Amino acid sequence: MCTENYDPCYPDQPVVDRYLPVWAKLPAFAAKPAFIWADDDATSSRTALTYSQLDSAVERMARNLLGTLRRGDAVLVLASPGLRLVKLLFACQRAGLTAVPVIPPDPARFGPAHAHLLRAVSQTRPSAAVADARYIDAVTRTAAAVAGGDSGRLAAMLRSLRWLAVGELERERGSGGPRSAAGYVGCGADDVYLIQYTSGTTGVPKPVVVTAGSAAHNVRAARKAYDLCPGSVVVSWLPQYHDCGLMFLLLTVVAGATCVLAAPGAFVWRPRLWLELVTEFRATCTPVPSFALPLVLRRGRSAPGRSLELGSLRNLILINEPIYKSCVDEFVQAFGRDGLRATSISPSYGLAENCTFVSTAWRGGCSDDLPSYMRLLPSARLSPPPPSSGNVWPEIEIAVVDEETGEPVEDGVEGEVWVSSPSNASGYLGHPSASLEVFCARVPGRAGACFVRTGDRGVVKGADRYLYVVGRSADVIALDAGGGQRRVHAHYVETAAFGSAPDRLRGGCVAAFTTSSTPRSLSQTDVAVVAELQKGGGGDHRGLCDRIREAVLREEGVRVGLVVLVDGGQMPKTTSGKLRRGAAREMLLAGKLRVVFQARYDDGDGSVAGVRGNEGEDMAEASAAGWLAGEGGETDMSTAFGSASRRLRLQSFL
């Protein structure tokens, strides 16, 4: 394994947990806060956990875990966000257990979160589940009362699990434990320490197998890329169960830094809290999904008596591609008066199959503005390909290739992004064929190196070889362009649609997709746009649909065939805020969206005949499902309107 040392006094550790005793024994770090929990916006509600306290708590919890479980067992982690969850994740690594962190769903309401929990329990077969005592009581009561269906299956699985309360694991139960045995008995570099689920943006979430050594390499690479050090202060409200939120827990310990944590719900409830925490703790680094910027601009620009000071930030890390330059520029302009510097913007790229981190376009000390391509900011700056760089391949190698042949494409040509590094995960648990396809890709002419196929589309541009991640292969809208095929990334259609009426539509809640389920050339009337209305979203719905269609045609040259307006909160998303376009299409097809208004347009001039009626929600769902399935869900009202050219293509259900 390739490692890098940032302190010549001691070598890097093979797993992240082994950094903790190193820091805890140093006088300058023992009493230093490793993590601080900001429970709400009250400055009095701050709980600190020092490196010494964290190391002792992890040792105690690991000892208690091994009193019940055996090294190598899988543990379902359902603890609530907070410092206990931080301790538990490190304790699992020190005990040599495989952690399966899952956001704990509400026991009383079966929904998508329960389906994911059912998936995790079925696939990972944990020996135990760890949660807060009150949550265990609630699960036990609910599981005893449920029978039949998926909820009954889940209840039966949960009843069969051994449940451990986090509070009990924190108690001292005598001497002995991991360190009292012969050497360190926690995870080795090649041991599986984490089952991390993919976001599920384009399909069912898959369980990614991550070794402790791969995770350690990944956070070391991230530490180097962002130039983090013991003096760094991180603010994060990201979910701590996977991806970037989990990675920054490990990254904090590797860097010997301090991380201020808050619950994701606290940010959603009051977005300005994020910037207030940056101000309060003089944070130098903060990772956020790109949708956070417009949300803060809408709801967090100002607060009486609470000024901001953002000049301490060196890294404002943006994740969740695509990253639009205009949105970032607006954010920097709005908060530049509070000290935010454009040079702190750190557009980044990552995925669960590479632990999390892959790259960033940020370069410390560089005052030049980042370039843009197709309105997007880059996510990496690539080295010149060997042999021009002396046949030295980068530690995390990124290639843009033709997805059919695996051959690298020329700079300026769009292709699939592939990644090869020691951070690559080991595969998908229980999915050998998918693992072989995704984790064992080969570039012709490259002996030995295996690449991860990301499913992302990218292009390298300019003399500095900036990488722009322009979208997902699964979300590309391929249209018949008269003698050829035109490929349009869905997010461009969605951005144009939202821009037509930002005062009436919910940002980040517009989905575009094709509606044909057969592999044929698609006409542009096969493109649908589903948009969530803001609260109290009354007004001229027919006119709004027309504006959406006209904006998409004007800006992207795409004729939309169906516009559907739905209530707020309908759009399916991942836990990191990404749209699940395929799931949105399936919900529309199945009639599971609460449709407020829908309009279908002809291929020609887009004329629409409309009528308001009281057909009801069932008819709305049937109409949408029939049209999407190509089963004649359209109603011919030519007689009622007196002209064969005037057909009903629009229904309003208010």
C-alpha positions in Angstrom: 0.0 0.0 0.0 1.2 3.5 -0.9 1.3 5.9 2.0 2.4 9.5 2.6 3.9 10.9 5.7 3.1 14.5 6.8 5.1 14.1 10.1 8.5 12.5 10.0 8.4 11.7 13.7 6.1 8.7 13.2 4.8 6.6 10.3 1.3 6.6 9.0 -0.9 3.9 10.6 -2.3 1.0 8.5 -5.9 1.6 9.8 -7.5 4.9 11.0 -8.3 3.7 14.6 -4.6 3.3 15.3 -4.1 7.0 15.1 -6.3 7.6 18.2 -3.8 6.2 20.8 -1.0 8.1 19.1 -2.8 11.4 19.5 -4.2 10.5 23.0 -0.6 10.0 24.3 0.7 13.3 23.1 0.3 16.1 25.7 -0.6 18.7 23.0 -3.5 16.5 21.8 -4.8 14.6 24.8 -7.1 17.5 25.9 -7.7 18.8 22.4 -11.3 18.3 21.2 -11.5 15.7 18.4 -15.2 16.2 17.9 -17.8 18.7 19.1 -21.5 18.1 18.8 -23.6 21.2 18.2 -27.1 20.1 19.2 -28.9 23.2 18.1 -28.3 26.8 17.4 -27.8 27.6 21.1 -24.1 28.2 21.9 -24.6 26.6 25.3 -25.5 23.3 23.7 -22.0 22.2 22.7 -20.5 18.9 23.8 -16.8 18.2 23.3 -15.0 14.9 23.0 -11.2 15.1 23.4 -8.8 12.8 21.8 -8.0 11.2 25.2 -11.7 10.7 26.0 -12.4 9.3 22.5 -9.6 6.8 22.7 -10.7 5.6 26.2 -14.3 5.4 25.1 -13.4 3.4 22.0 -11.2 1.0 24.0 -14.1 0.5 26.5 -16.7 0.0 23.8 -14.5 -2.4 21.8 -13.9 -4.5 24.9 -17.6 -4.7 25.6 -18.5 -5.5 22.0 -16.0 -8.4 22.1 -17.6 -9.6 25.2 -20.7 -10.5 23.2 -19.4 -10.8 19.6 -16.5 -12.4 17.8 -13.9 -10.7 15.7 -15.1 -10.5 12.1 -18.9 -10.4 12.9 -21.1 -7.9 11.1 -22.8 -5.3 13.3 -25.8 -3.3 12.2 -25.2 0.3 13.5 -28.5 2.1 14.1 -27.4 4.7 16.7 -28.7 8.2 16.5 -26.4 10.9 15.0 -24.0 12.3 17.5 -20.8 11.6 19.5 -22.0 8.1 20.5 -22.2 7.2 16.9 -18.7 8.5 16.4 -17.4 6.4 19.3 -19.2 3.3 18.1 -17.9 3.5 14.5 -14.3 3.6 15.8 -15.0 0.9 18.4 -16.2 -1.5 15.7 -12.8 -1.0 13.9 -10.8 -1.6 17.1 -12.8 -4.7 17.9 -12.2 -6.1 14.4 -15.9 -6.0 13.5 -17.6 -5.1 10.3 -19.8 -2.0 10.7 -23.0 -1.7 8.7 -24.2 1.8 9.4 -27.9 2.5 8.5 -29.9 5.6 9.3 -32.5 4.4 11.9 -36.0 4.6 10.4 -39.1 5.5 12.4 -40.2 2.1 13.9 -43.9 3.2 13.8 -44.1 4.1 10.1 -43.1 1.6 7.4 -41.7 3.3 4.3 -38.6 3.4 2.0 -36.2 3.7 4.9 -37.6 0.4 6.3 -37.2 -1.2 2.9 -33.5 -0.2 3.0 -33.1 -1.6 6.5 -34.7 -4.9 5.3 -32.2 -4.9 2.4 -29.3 -4.3 4.8 -30.3 -7.0 7.2 -31.0 -9.6 4.5 -27.7 -8.9 2.6 -25.2 -8.4 5.5 -26.7 -10.9 8.0 -25.5 -9.1 11.1 -24.8 -10.9 14.3 -26.1 -8.0 16.3 -27.7 -4.5 16.1 -26.5 -1.6 18.2 -28.9 1.3 18.9 -30.1 3.7 21.6 -32.0 2.0 24.4 -35.3 3.9 23.6 -35.0 3.0 19.9 -34.6 -0.7 20.8 -37.7 -0.6 23.0 -39.7 1.0 20.2 -38.5 -1.5 17.6 -39.2 -4.4 20.0 -42.8 -3.2 20.6 -43.5 -2.6 16.9 -41.9 -5.8 15.7 -44.1 -7.8 18.1 -47.2 -6.3 16.7 -46.5 -6.6 12.9 -47.1 -9.7 10.7 -47.2 -10.3 7.0 -45.7 -8.5 4.0 -42.3 -6.8 3.9 -43.0 -5.2 7.2 -43.6 -8.6 8.7 -40.4 -10.0 7.2 -38.5 -7.1 8.6 -40.1 -7.5 12.0 -39.2 -11.2 12.1 -35.6 -10.4 11.2 -35.3 -7.6 13.8 -36.8 -9.9 16.5 -34.1 -12.5 15.7 -31.3 -10.1 16.1 -29.2 -9.6 19.3 -29.8 -6.0 20.3 -27.1 -4.0 22.2 -27.7 -0.6 23.7 -25.1 2.0 23.1 -25.3 3.2 26.6 -24.5 -0.2 28.0 -21.4 -0.5 25.7 -20.1 2.8 27.2 -20.1 1.4 30.7 -16.9 0.1 32.3 -17.1 -3.7 32.9 -13.7 -4.6 34.3 -10.2 -4.8 32.9 -8.9 -6.6 29.9 -9.8 -6.1 26.3 -8.3 -5.6 22.9 -5.1 -3.9 24.0 -4.4 -6.4 26.8 -4.2 -9.2 24.3 -1.1 -9.9 22.2 -0.8 -6.6 20.3 -3.5 -4.9 18.4 -6.5 -7.2 17.6 -8.6 -4.7 15.7 -9.1 -4.6 12.0 -6.0 -5.2 9.8 -5.4 -3.3 6.6 -7.0 -6.2 4.6 -9.9 -6.8 6.9 -13.4 -5.7 6.0 -14.4 -2.9 8.4 -17.4 -1.3 6.6 -20.3 -2.2 4.4 -21.2 1.1 2.8 -24.3 1.3 0.6 -24.3 3.3 -2.6 -26.7 6.3 -2.7 -29.2 4.5 -5.0 -29.4 7.5 -7.4 -29.8 5.3 -10.5 -30.9 2.0 -9.0 -31.2 -0.1 -5.9 -28.5 0.8 -3.3 -25.7 -1.8 -3.4 -23.5 -2.9 -0.5 -19.9 -1.9 -1.0 -17.2 -3.9 0.8 -14.6 -1.5 2.2 -11.4 -2.7 3.9 -9.7 -0.8 6.7 -6.6 -0.3 4.6 -8.5 1.1 1.7 -10.3 3.6 4.0 -7.1 4.7 5.6 -5.5 5.3 2.2 -8.6 7.2 1.0 -8.6 9.7 4.0 -4.8 10.1 3.7 -5.2 11.1 0.1 -8.0 13.5 1.0 -6.0 15.0 3.8 -3.2 15.7 1.4 -5.5 17.1 -1.3 -7.2 19.5 1.1 -4.0 20.3 3.0 -5.5 19.4 6.4 -3.4 19.4 9.5 -3.8 19.4 13.3 -4.7 23.1 13.2 -7.7 22.4 10.9 -11.2 22.8 12.1 -14.0 21.1 10.2 -17.8 21.8 10.3 -20.0 19.0 9.0 -23.8 18.4 9.1 -23.6 15.6 6.6 -25.1 12.2 7.6 -22.5 10.2 9.5 -23.6 6.8 8.2 -21.9 6.7 4.8 -19.9 8.6 2.1 -18.6 12.0 2.8 -20.2 12.4 6.2 -18.5 9.2 7.4 -15.2 9.9 5.6 -14.8 13.2 7.4 -15.0 11.4 10.8 -12.0 9.3 9.7 -10.3 12.3 8.0 -10.5 14.3 11.2 -8.6 11.7 13.2 -6.0 11.1 10.5 -5.3 14.8 10.4 -5.4 15.3 14.2 -7.9 18.0 13.5 -11.2 19.1 15.3 -14.6 18.4 13.7 -17.8 20.2 14.7 -20.8 18.0 14.0 -24.5 18.9 13.6 -27.5 16.9 12.6 -28.6 17.1 8.9 -32.1 18.0 10.1 -30.8 21.0 12.0 -29.4 22.4 8.7 -32.6 21.7 6.8 -34.6 23.4 9.5 -32.4 26.5 9.6 -29.7 26.5 6.8 -27.9 29.6 8.2 -26.8 27.4 11.2 -24.1 25.9 9.0 -22.4 29.3 8.4 -23.0 30.4 12.0 -21.0 27.3 13.2 -18.2 28.1 10.7 -18.1 31.6 12.3 -18.3 30.4 15.9 -15.5 27.9 15.5 -13.5 29.7 12.9 -13.7 26.6 10.7 -11.1 26.1 8.0 -12.9 23.3 6.1 -16.5 22.4 5.5 -18.0 19.8 3.1 -21.5 20.3 1.7 -23.6 19.0 -1.2 -24.0 21.5 -3.9 -27.7 21.9 -3.3 -26.9 23.6 0.1 -25.8 26.8 -1.6 -29.1 27.8 -3.2 -30.9 26.6 -0.1 -28.9 29.0 2.1 -29.3 31.8 -0.5 -33.1 31.4 -0.3 -33.5 30.9 3.5 -30.3 31.9 5.2 -28.9 35.2 3.9 -29.5 37.1 7.1 -30.5 36.8 10.7 -31.1 39.7 13.2 -28.1 40.2 15.5 -26.0 37.3 14.1 -23.2 38.5 11.8 -21.0 36.1 9.9 -17.2 35.8 9.6 -16.2 33.3 6.9 -12.7 34.5 6.3 -11.2 31.5 8.1 -12.4 29.0 5.4 -9.7 27.5 3.2 -11.9 24.7 1.8 -15.6 25.0 1.0 -15.9 21.5 -0.4 -18.7 21.0 -2.8 -19.9 17.4 -3.5 -22.8 16.0 -5.5 -22.0 16.8 -9.1 -23.0 18.6 -11.3 -21.7 21.8 -9.8 -23.0 24.9 -11.6 -20.6 27.9 -11.8 -23.4 30.4 -11.7 -24.8 29.1 -8.4 -21.3 29.1 -6.8 -20.6 32.7 -8.1 -23.9 33.9 -6.6 -23.1 32.3 -3.3 -19.6 33.8 -3.2 -20.9 37.2 -4.2 -23.6 37.1 -1.5 -21.3 36.1 1.3 -18.1 37.8 0.1 -18.9 40.7 2.4 -18.7 38.3 5.2 -15.2 37.3 4.3 -15.8 34.3 2.0 -13.1 34.0 -0.6 -13.5 32.5 -4.0 -10.3 30.7 -3.6 -11.8 28.5 -0.9 -14.3 26.9 -3.3 -13.2 23.2 -3.6 -15.4 21.4 -6.2 -14.8 17.7 -5.5 -15.7 14.2 -6.8 -16.2 11.0 -5.0 -18.1 7.7 -4.9 -18.7 4.9 -2.5 -16.9 2.4 -4.7 -13.7 4.3 -4.0 -14.4 4.6 -0.3 -15.5 8.2 -0.9 -12.9 10.6 -2.1 -11.5 10.7 -5.6 -10.4 14.2 -6.4 -10.8 17.9 -6.1 -10.0 20.9 -8.4 -8.9 23.0 -5.4 -5.2 24.0 -5.3 -3.9 25.6 -2.1 -2.5 29.1 -2.6 -3.8 29.3 -6.2 -5.5 32.7 -6.8 -6.7 32.0 -10.3 -10.4 31.5 -10.8 -11.5 28.0 -11.7 -12.6 27.7 -15.3 -15.9 26.3 -16.5 -17.2 24.1 -19.2 -20.9 23.8 -20.2 -21.6 26.0 -17.2 -20.1 23.5 -14.8 -17.0 23.7 -12.5 -14.3 21.1 -12.7 -13.9 18.3 -10.1 -10.3 17.5 -10.7 -7.1 18.6 -12.3 -5.3 15.7 -13.9 -1.7 15.1 -14.4 -0.3 14.7 -17.9 -0.6 11.1 -18.9 2.5 8.9 -19.0 5.0 8.7 -20.6 5.0 12.5 -20.7 5.1 12.6 -16.9 8.0 10.1 -16.6 5.9 6.9 -16.6 4.7 7.7 -13.0 1.0 6.9 -12.6 -0.8 9.1 -10.0 -1.8 7.4 -6.7 -5.5 7.9 -7.6 -5.7 7.6 -11.4 -8.6 8.9 -13.3 -9.3 7.9 -16.9 -12.0 9.1 -19.3 -12.7 6.2 -21.7 -15.0 5.0 -24.4 -17.4 2.8 -22.3 -17.7 0.2 -25.1 -14.0 -0.4 -25.7 -12.3 0.9 -22.6 -9.9 2.9 -24.7 -9.0 6.4 -23.3 -10.7 9.2 -25.3 -8.9 12.3 -26.4 -9.1 15.4 -24.2 -12.3 17.3 -25.1 -14.2 14.1 -25.9 -16.9 13.0 -23.4 -16.6 9.5 -22.0 -17.1 7.3 -18.9 -15.0 8.2 -15.8 -12.9 5.2 -14.5 -10.9 5.3 -11.3 -8.0 3.1 -10.1 -6.3 3.4 -6.7 -5.6 1.6 -3.5 -8.8 3.2 -2.2 -10.9 1.0 -4.5 -13.4 -1.0 -2.6 -13.3 -4.8 -2.8 -16.7 -5.2 -4.6 -20.4 -5.5 -3.9 -21.3 -7.9 -1.1 -23.1 -11.0 -2.6 -23.0 -9.6 -6.1 -20.0 -11.4 -7.8 -21.1 -10.6 -11.4 -21.7 -6.9 -10.7 -18.4 -6.7 -8.8 -16.5 -8.2 -11.8 -18.1 -5.7 -14.2 -17.7 -2.6 -12.0 -14.5 -3.2 -10.1 -12.3 -5.1 -12.6 -12.4 -2.9 -15.7 -9.2 -2.9 -17.7 -7.7 -0.2 -19.9 -6.1 -1.8 -23.0 -2.3 -1.6 -22.8 -2.3 -1.1 -19.0 -1.0 -4.3 -17.4 -2.1 -5.0 -13.8 -4.2 -1.9 -13.0 -7.9 -2.5 -12.3 -10.3 0.3 -12.6 -13.7 1.1 -11.1 -16.4 1.9 -13.6 -18.2 4.9 -12.1 -21.1 5.2 -14.5 -20.4 9.0 -14.6 -19.8 10.9 -17.7 -16.8 13.3 -17.9 -14.6 15.3 -20.2 -11.1 16.7 -19.8 -10.5 20.2 -21.1 -7.8 22.8 -21.3 -4.0 22.9 -20.9 -4.4 22.2 -17.1 -6.5 19.1 -17.9 -9.4 19.9 -15.7 -12.0 17.1 -15.4 -15.6 18.0 -15.6 -18.2 15.5 -14.5 -21.2 16.3 -16.7 -23.7 13.7 -15.6 -24.6 10.0 -15.1 -24.7 7.6 -18.0 -28.1 6.2 -16.7 -29.6 9.7 -16.7 -28.6 10.6 -20.3 -31.6 11.5 -22.5 -30.8 10.1 -25.9 -33.0 11.6 -28.6 -33.5 11.0 -32.4 -31.9 14.0 -34.0 -32.8 13.2 -37.6 -30.1 11.0 -39.1 -28.3 10.7 -35.8 -28.7 10.6 -32.0 -28.4 13.5 -29.7 -27.5 13.0 -26.0 -28.7 15.5 -23.4 -27.9 15.3 -19.7 -31.1 15.4 -17.7 -29.8 18.1 -15.2 -29.6 20.7 -18.0 -33.3 20.1 -18.8 -34.2 20.3 -15.1 -32.2 23.5 -14.6 -33.9 25.2 -17.6 -37.3 24.1 -16.2 -36.7 25.4 -12.7 -35.3 28.7 -14.1 -38.6 29.3 -15.9 -40.4 29.8 -12.5 -38.0 29.7 -9.5 -40.7 31.5 -7.4 -43.2 28.7 -7.9 -41.1 25.5 -8.2 -39.0 23.9 -5.5 -35.2 24.0 -6.2 -33.6 20.6 -6.6 -37.1 19.0 -7.0 -37.5 18.9 -10.8 -36.8 15.6 -12.6 -36.5 15.0 -16.3 -36.4 11.6 -18.0 -37.5 9.7 -21.1 -40.8 7.9 -20.9 -40.2 5.2 -23.4 -39.5 1.7 -22.0 -38.5 0.2 -25.4 -35.0 0.4 -27.0 -35.9 2.5 -30.0 -35.1 6.0 -31.3 -36.8 8.5 -29.1 -38.8 11.4 -30.4 -38.6 14.5 -28.3 -42.2 14.1 -27.1 -40.9 11.1 -25.1 -39.3 13.6 -22.6 -41.2 14.3 -19.4 -40.6 16.9 -16.7 -42.0 16.4 -13.2 -41.8 19.4 -10.9 -42.7 20.0 -7.3 -44.7 23.1 -6.5 -43.8 25.3 -3.6 -46.2 25.5 -0.7 -49.3 27.4 -1.6 -48.4 26.9 -5.2 -51.6 28.2 -6.7 -52.0 30.3 -9.8 -52.1 29.5 -13.5 -50.9 25.9 -13.7 -51.5 25.7 -17.5 -49.3 28.8 -18.0 -46.6 27.4 -15.7 -46.5 24.2 -17.8 -46.2 26.2 -21.0 -43.3 28.3 -19.5 -41.5 25.1 -18.4 -41.7 23.7 -21.9 -40.8 26.9 -23.7 -37.7 27.4 -21.4 -36.4 23.9 -22.0 -36.9 24.3 -25.8 -35.2 27.7 -25.8 -32.2 26.8 -23.6 -31.6 23.2 -24.5 -33.4 22.6 -27.8 -35.5 19.8 -26.3 -39.2 19.6 -26.9 -40.9 18.3 -23.7 -43.8 16.0 -24.3 -45.2 15.9 -20.8 -45.1 18.3 -17.9 -46.4 17.2 -14.5 -46.8 19.4 -11.5 -46.9 17.6 -8.1 -47.2 18.5 -4.4 -44.1 19.2 -2.4 -42.2 16.3 -0.9 -43.1 13.9 -3.7 -39.8 13.6 -5.5 -37.7 10.6 -4.4 -34.2 11.4 -3.3 -31.2 9.8 -1.8 -30.0 10.5 1.8 -27.4 12.9 0.3 -30.1 14.9 -1.6 -29.6 13.5 -5.1 -32.6 13.0 -7.4 -33.6 9.5 -8.1 -34.9 10.1 -11.6 -35.6 6.4 -12.4 -37.6 6.1 -9.2 -39.6 9.2 -10.1 -40.4 7.7 -13.5 -41.6 4.5 -11.8 -43.7 6.4 -9.3 -45.4 8.4 -12.1 -46.0 5.2 -14.1 -47.5 3.5 -11.1 -49.7 6.5 -10.2 -48.0 7.1 -6.9 -47.4 10.8 -7.3 -50.0 13.3 -6.1 -50.5 15.1 -9.4 -51.8 18.6 -9.2 -51.7 19.4 -12.9 -50.4 17.7 -16.0 -50.1 18.7 -19.7 -49.1 16.6 -22.7 -47.9 18.3 -25.8 -47.9 17.3 -29.5 -44.7 17.1 -31.6 -45.7 20.0 -33.7 -46.3 23.5 -32.4 -47.0 22.4 -28.9 -50.6 23.5 -28.9 -52.6 22.2 -26.0 -56.3 22.1 -25.5 -57.4 22.1 -21.8 -60.4 21.7 -19.6 -60.8 21.9 -15.9 -62.8 19.1 -14.3 -63.4 17.0 -11.3 -62.3 13.7 -12.7 -60.3 13.1 -9.5 -57.0 11.8 -8.5 -57.6 8.2 -9.7 -58.1 9.5 -13.3 -55.0 11.6 -13.1 -52.9 8.6 -12.0 -54.5 6.4 -14.7 -53.9 8.9 -17.4 -50.2 9.4 -16.5 -49.6 5.6 -16.1 -51.4 4.8 -19.4 -49.5 7.5 -21.4 -46.1 6.4 -20.0 -46.8 2.8 -20.6 -48.0 3.5 -24.2 -51.3 1.8 -23.5 -53.7 4.4 -24.8 -54.1 6.4 -21.7 -55.0 9.5 -23.8 -58.6 10.7 -24.0 -59.9 11.8 -27.4 -62.2 14.8 -26.8 -62.3 16.0 -30.5 -66.0 15.8 -30.6 -66.5 17.9 -27.5 -64.3 20.6 -28.9 -65.7 20.5 -32.4 -62.4 19.9 -34.2 -60.2 16.9 -34.8 -57.1 19.1 -34.2 -58.2 20.1 -30.8 -57.7 17.1 -28.6 -57.5 17.0 -24.8 -53.9 16.8 -23.9 -54.2 18.4 -20.5 -55.9 17.6 -17.2 -56.1 19.7 -14.2 -56.8 18.2 -10.8 -56.9 21.0 -8.2 
